[in-house]
């Protein structure tokens, strides 16, 4: 297992993180899985044996039950284990039971600490943008929690690039805690983050944790052109994350994953995970599984190193189109591009 620096912070996290959305299986999250305490403990044992040191949850997952199960399962384990959680979404029916206000963030963090049975949160994410709360208020709340020793690092999740830059600028101007990482959706099925979010991470030194790197199971190799959909996947349970806009392109990607997997003697899922893990700026992949067999297969991808040709094959079949102004930059600005620019534009320029 590799350990990678989380952005410009001094924290080192494992290249794979165990995501616990399946823990609890309450309400809408029953669609993702319903891992109980005994199952959670077995998954955590497997992850620790593989070298995983980061575990990810959120208060909204099964309305707090995921945090409770994770906290119980980690009780008495090594103090070197890192825990990340998140806040933003509705946790009650009150007018202030959601959002990124000082009121909600402080209350949410304290509630998460109680459920987790811990005295601090290692990485606390703002789970989604709140355009109605001033950013200085949000960051002051995170700063207060940091100074109180209740959180160690802060991050953002599902923010736009301009949201993140506004947060970084506000933090610098007011000398407040700044986000050190972003948690984003990224997979061979959808590479939109390459337009701005990954270049931003390179330019600003943000760590990147990737959620759903197998596109909710769509890249496992079970969904192939001309075959009936396999049972037991999120998509069949009407889970709408991630949306699929081009089914034929998805099938093309899966066929390439299966082909490379057969050549390498590994599963298509491992190839999909290894591709994301080897992409620029990516720090850690958040993986989760309904079964221990799936988890074991996913963890094995941490040891898989794809060749440059493997990466290029997958890049060609999944590359996003260059939107404006990127196609214009590729054709007219190639002589003065930064490493952040080249993350997206490099393949097009080299092709020309």
N, C-alpha and C positions, 0 to 999 in steps of 0.2 A: 504494500500500500504506500503510495506517495503522500507526503504531507506538504502542502503548499501554503505560501504566505497569503493571508486574506487581505488583498489590496495593499495599501500602504501601512496597515497595522502591523504589529509584531506578532499577531496570532497565527499559528500554523494549524491548519485543519486538514483532515483526511480528504483525499480526492473523491471519495464517496461518502455521502451523508445518508443516514437512515431517516427517511420521511415516515411520519406516523399518522398520516391521514386515515389509514385503515384501522387504527386503534379505536375501539369502541363501537363503531358501526351504528351510530345513533342518528335518527332523522334522515336528512338528505344524504349524509355521508355513509349511510348503509350501502349505497351504490358502489362505493370504493372498496368495501371489505368490512369485516366485523371481528377483527383480531381482539381476543380477550387477554387478560393479564398473563395467563400461562403461555399463550402464543407469543405475546410481546416479549416475555422474558427469554423465550427460545430464540426469537429473531435477534434480540440484543446480544445474546451470547454468541451467535454466529457472526454478528458484525464486529464485536470486540475481538473475536478470534482472528478475524480478517484484517484487523488494524484500524477499523473505523473509530474515530474519536469524537464525531459530531452527530447529534441527534436533533431532528427538526420537528416542531409541532406548531400549533396555533391555537389561540383560545376558541376560535370558531369551530374547530374540528370536533364534531359530535358534541357541540356546546360545552366544551371543557372536559369531556370525558377522556379524550386523547391525552391531554395534559396529565390528568389524574393517573391514567394507566402508565404513562411514561415515567412519572415521578415514582410510583410504586415499584416499577420494574427496575429502576436505577438505584433504588435505596440500598445503601451499603456498598456500592461499587466504587471504583477508583475515583478520586477527586480530580483526575485529569480528564474525565469525560466532559465534553462541552454540550450545552443545551441551548438551542435557539427556539424562540417562539415569536408570535406576532399579535398585533392588535389593530383594529380599525372597524371591523364589522359588528353588526348588532348582536349584543349578548343579553338583551332584555328588551322590554317594551317601553322603557323610559325615554324621554326626549334626549337625554345625554348618554344613552347606552351604546353609542356608536360614534365614529368619527375620530379625528386626531386633535381634539381639544385637549388642553391641559387636564381638565376634569376627567375626561375619559381615559387618556393614556396612563395617568398615574393610578387611577382606580383599576384599570385593566392589568397593569403590571403587578400590582399588589395581589389581585385575584389569581393571576397566573402563578405567582410565587407560592401562594397557599396550595393551589392544586398540585403543583410540581413537588412541593415539600422541600424547596431549596431556598437559600438566602440570597441568591443572585441569579440573573439570567445572563448567559455569556454573550448572546447575540440577539438583540431585540429589534424586530422588523416592524416598520410601518407597513401594514399588509396591503394597503391600497391608497391611492391619492384621495385627499379631501380638499376640494377646491374652495370650501367655504370657511376653513379655519386658517388664520394667518400662519405662515410658516415659522415666523419667529416664536409664536406661542407653542407650536408643536416642538420645535427644537429646544426651547427653554424647558419644556417638560422632560425631554430626554436628558438634558443637561442636569436637571434636578435629580433624576433617578440615578444618573451616573455618579454624581457627587455623594449621593446617599449610599452608594455601593450596591444598589439593587440591579443595575445592569452594567456590563463591562464594555460592550460595543453596540453600536446602532447601525441599522441598515434600512433599506427601502425595498419594496416589492411591488411589481406591476406599475411602476411609475413610467411616465414618458421621459424622454431625454431632457426636455426643457424643464420638467418638474424637478429632476435630479440636479440640474445645473442651478436652478433657483434655490434649491435646498443647500447646495454647496456654497453658493454665494452668500446666502443669508447666514449660514454658520460662520463663514470667514469674517463677514462684516461685523457680526455681533459677538464674535469669539465664543461660540457655542459648540457643543459636540457635533461633529459632522458624520454623515453616513460613511462607513468604510466598505460597504458591500451592497450589492443589489441581488435580489432573488427574482429570476425571470424564467419565462417559458422559452425553451430553445430545443429544437430537434431537427432531424433531417426532414420531417414533415412540414416544418414551418420555420423559416430562417429570417423572419422580419427583423429580429434584434440586430442583425448585421448592418442594417441601414444606419442606426444611430446608437443603440444601447451598448453594443460591444465596442465600437470605436470610442464612445465616451469612457468606457471602463479602461481602455488602453491609455487614453489621453489623461484622465484624471486619477488613475491608479486605484480604481474601485475593484474590490473582489467580486466574483460572480458565482453565485450558487444557482444551478439550473434545476427547475422543477419540471417534472414529466418529460425527461429526455427521450423516452420511448413513445411519446405522443399518446399517453393513456393506454398503451398496449398495442397501438396500431402498427408499430414497427417490430413486433415480436416475431413476425414470420407466419402468424396464423391467418392473417388477412391477405389473400393473394387473388390476383385476377382470375376470374372464372371459377372460383371455389366458393362454396357456401361459407358464411362467416362462422368462425369458431365460437363456441359457447364460453361463457365466463369472462367476458371482457366488459370494460366500462361502457364502450360504445353501445353495446346491445342493451344496456340498462338505461339508455337515453342520457348518458352523461355527455354534456355538450362542450366539454373542455378536453382537447382542443377542437375547434371547428375545422372541418375539412372543406376546402374550396375547390380542390382539383383532385378528384378521385383517381383519375388515370395517372397523374403524376405520382400520387401516393403509391399506386401499384408498381410503377416503374422503380421507385426507390426500394420498395420491399423486395422486388426481384433481384436487385443488385445486392442488397443485404444478404439475401439467402445464398446467392452465388458466391460472394466473398466468404460467408460463413462456411460453406461446403469446402471451399478451397483451403480454409484455415483450420477446419475441423472443430468449429465452434458454432454456437447458435447465432441466428440473425440478431437476436436481442443483444448479445454481447458486442457484436459489430456496431450496432446502433449506439450503444453506450460509449464504446471506445472512441467513436468518431467525435462525439460531443466533448469527451474528456480531453481530446487532443487539440481542440480548437483554441485559438488565441484568446487570452484573457479569462478563460474558464478556470475557476478555482476548484469547485466541487459539484458533483452531481447528486441531487436528492433522489434516492431510489426508494421504492416501496414495493411490497409484494403481498399478494393474498395468501400465498403458500410458502413454506420453507424451501421447496424445490425451486420456485421462481427466485427467491432471494439468493439462494446459493448460486444459481446461474448468473444473476446480476452481479454478485460480488466477484465472480470469476473474471468479469470484464475489466476489473482493476489491473489485472496482469496482462491484458491483451494490448500489444503495441501494433497498430496498423502501419503498414508501409506507406510511403509517399504516394505510390501508385494506387493503393487501396483508398487513401484519402481523396485522391484526384478523381477516381471513378465515382465515388459517392458525391463529391462536389459537383461533378458535371450533371448528374442525374437529378440533383435537388436544388441547383443554384437559383436564387431569386432573381427576378428581372431587375435591371437597373432603372429605378424611377428617377424622375427629375428631382434635384439637379445632378444626380450621381452620374447619369450617362454623359452629361455635358462635361462634368469634371474629368471623367475618364478619357474623354477625347481631347480636352483642351488644357488640363492642369497637371498632366502626368509628370511634368518636369519638377513640380514643387509640392509633392504630396508627403504627408507625415506617415509614420507607422500606423496611426489610428485610421487615416484615410485608406491606406492600402489593405486594411483588413477586408473591406468590401470591394474596393476597386482593383486591387492587385491582380486577381485572376483575369479580369477583362483586359487590363493593360498588357499583361504578358501574352494574352491570346492574340492581340493585335500585332 
